[in-house]
Amino acid sequence: MLTDTDIKEMAPQMGLDLAYIGFKDNIPKRIRSNKHYIINLDNAFDTEGQRNGGTHWVCFQVVRYPNDKCEAIYFDSYGFPPPEIIKKRV
């Protein structure tokens, strides 16, 4: 299973400028443009308060163009749309 540590080590080799890597319920309130966010679709803790191990990684980036227009780019290898928490932050 791919861990956040594995991803942090690979990110520079892939040219990713990571701003955040972690669980979806801990996404930063302020999303920075032209940075990459790698999110595990699990929450940090389950309903019983136990730490989750994670399930599936997705990635998004908010691109700011020279004309100051912004566009969110989201990637899920399963092809699913972004969860609501990501849509609200972006």
C-alpha angles and dihedrals in degrees: 000000000000112000132201088252090056091051093047089054093048098043097083091049089054094046094246117154097206119206095171142003120182148075122340094241091059098053109140116259091229114058114201120215122241092022128110125240120195111195132189108218091221122088117245092248132029125232090273093054096255119139112256122228094216133249120210133005123222132174137216139175133187108221119205112201125209089258087060093249114140128211129183117223116196127185127193116168089215090055096239121146119253118278117253094256090060092046090052094051096046 
